[in-house]
């Protein structure tokens, strides 16, 4: 990736995430969870830009709880279809939750900025949808006759 392309990518990582059809995986439970996580990310971003550390902290806790609940929902879906990649996907969930907790601790201890935390959250959310859940959603749709209502 060229430097000018990297700079443009980095700039996008500080912007709000706008829900578009390209983010949908086609399974309602997963898409609804992603919408909620994105709304929380956008609220965290806004609070951090307003330099409201107290509200940012509250929102980060909500995001952590919502993410854990979302991962539980996904893991129930995986077990319901005997998903072949379940162990790897669950392992990735644990790693993401651990890294999220570490990043929040670093922010709370003022070792990193709100901007850095938001850049991490942006990449984390986008990667989670694109890398993990698109493949899971495909397996769910195949197992449920492609209606996406699993």
VMD Tcl script that draws the C-alpha trace (Angstrom):
set ca {
  {0.00 0.00 0.00}
  {1.40 3.39 -0.99}
  {1.91 6.08 1.65}
  {-0.83 8.30 0.23}
  {-3.27 5.36 0.25}
  {-2.30 4.50 3.83}
  {-2.93 8.10 4.90}
  {-6.39 8.07 3.36}
  {-7.14 4.76 5.07}
  {-5.92 6.08 8.41}
  {-8.12 9.16 8.04}
  {-11.19 6.97 7.43}
  {-10.42 5.05 10.61}
  {-11.21 8.16 12.68}
  {-14.53 8.81 10.98}
  {-17.87 7.47 12.12}
  {-18.94 4.12 10.75}
  {-22.06 4.47 8.65}
  {-24.21 1.36 8.36}
  {-24.58 0.41 4.73}
  {-25.78 -2.73 2.97}
  {-22.14 -3.67 2.36}
  {-21.80 -4.31 6.10}
  {-24.77 -6.68 6.20}
  {-24.04 -10.38 6.41}
  {-27.66 -11.38 5.85}
  {-28.43 -12.95 9.23}
  {-30.71 -10.74 11.31}
  {-29.28 -11.62 14.73}
  {-25.74 -10.87 13.59}
  {-26.64 -7.74 11.61}
  {-28.67 -6.31 14.51}
  {-25.75 -6.93 16.86}
  {-23.35 -5.22 14.47}
  {-25.65 -2.20 14.17}
  {-25.70 -1.86 17.95}
  {-21.91 -2.15 18.19}
  {-21.45 0.44 15.47}
  {-23.85 2.83 17.20}
  {-21.84 2.47 20.40}
  {-18.56 3.01 18.52}
  {-19.95 6.21 16.98}
  {-21.11 7.41 20.41}
  {-17.67 6.67 21.90}
  {-16.01 8.54 19.07}
  {-18.26 11.54 19.60}
  {-17.79 11.56 23.39}
  {-14.04 11.27 23.03}
  {-13.94 14.17 20.57}
  {-15.88 16.24 23.11}
  {-13.22 15.22 25.66}
  {-15.89 13.74 27.94}
  {-13.83 11.02 29.65}
  {-16.56 10.03 32.09}
  {-19.17 9.43 29.37}
  {-16.56 7.78 27.14}
  {-15.80 5.37 29.99}
  {-19.48 4.52 30.44}
  {-19.87 3.92 26.70}
  {-16.75 1.74 26.59}
  {-18.19 -0.44 29.34}
  {-21.45 -0.70 27.40}
  {-19.52 -1.62 24.25}
  {-17.61 -4.33 26.10}
  {-20.83 -5.81 27.50}
  {-22.64 -5.57 24.15}
  {-19.70 -7.19 22.37}
  {-19.58 -10.08 24.83}
  {-23.35 -10.59 24.42}
  {-23.04 -10.40 20.63}
  {-20.28 -13.00 20.68}
  {-22.45 -15.28 22.84}
  {-25.26 -14.95 20.28}
  {-22.88 -15.86 17.47}
  {-21.52 -18.82 19.41}
  {-25.07 -20.13 19.98}
  {-25.67 -19.87 16.24}
  {-22.42 -21.75 15.60}
  {-23.34 -24.59 17.91}
  {-26.81 -24.76 16.35}
  {-25.36 -25.56 12.93}
  {-22.28 -27.48 14.07}
  {-20.08 -24.83 12.44}
  {-16.80 -26.29 11.18}
  {-14.79 -23.17 12.08}
  {-16.38 -22.68 15.51}
  {-13.21 -23.27 17.55}
  {-11.20 -20.74 15.55}
  {-14.05 -18.20 15.58}
  {-14.52 -18.55 19.35}
  {-10.78 -18.22 19.87}
  {-10.83 -15.02 17.85}
  {-13.68 -13.75 20.05}
  {-11.60 -14.35 23.18}
  {-8.58 -12.61 21.63}
  {-10.69 -9.62 20.59}
  {-12.25 -9.28 24.05}
  {-8.82 -9.52 25.70}
  {-7.35 -6.91 23.35}
  {-10.38 -4.66 23.83}
  {-9.94 -4.85 27.62}
  {-6.22 -4.09 27.27}
  {-6.87 -1.09 25.01}
  {-9.50 0.28 27.41}
  {-7.12 -0.15 30.35}
  {-4.42 1.70 28.42}
  {-6.89 4.52 27.73}
  {-8.04 4.64 31.37}
  {-4.41 4.79 32.54}
  {-3.84 7.58 29.99}
  {-1.19 5.57 28.14}
  {-3.05 6.05 24.89}
  {-5.39 8.69 23.52}
  {-9.09 8.49 22.77}
  {-8.21 8.86 19.09}
  {-5.91 5.84 19.23}
  {-8.59 3.87 21.06}
  {-11.18 4.81 18.43}
  {-8.83 3.84 15.62}
  {-8.38 0.45 17.29}
  {-12.17 0.08 17.71}
  {-12.81 1.01 14.08}
  {-10.35 -1.57 12.75}
  {-11.58 -4.16 15.22}
  {-15.26 -3.74 14.27}
  {-14.66 -3.68 10.52}
  {-12.35 -6.70 10.68}
  {-14.80 -8.62 12.86}
  {-17.60 -8.20 10.31}
  {-15.53 -8.77 7.19}
  {-13.16 -11.50 8.31}
  {-15.22 -13.61 10.68}
  {-18.91 -13.06 10.37}
  {-19.33 -13.10 6.60}
  {-18.12 -16.72 6.55}
  {-20.27 -17.64 9.57}
  {-23.34 -16.03 8.01}
  {-22.81 -17.99 4.81}
  {-22.73 -21.24 6.77}
  {-25.87 -20.26 8.71}
  {-27.73 -19.40 5.52}
  {-26.69 -22.69 3.92}
  {-27.80 -24.62 7.02}
  {-31.15 -22.81 7.26}
  {-32.08 -22.84 3.61}
  {-30.68 -19.35 2.84}
  {-33.48 -17.43 4.58}
  {-31.13 -15.67 7.00}
  {-33.59 -16.12 9.87}
  {-31.38 -18.45 11.92}
}
mol new
graphics top color blue
foreach p $ca { graphics top sphere $p radius 0.5 }
foreach p [lrange $ca 0 end-1] q [lrange $ca 1 end] { graphics top cylinder $p $q radius 0.2 }
display resetview
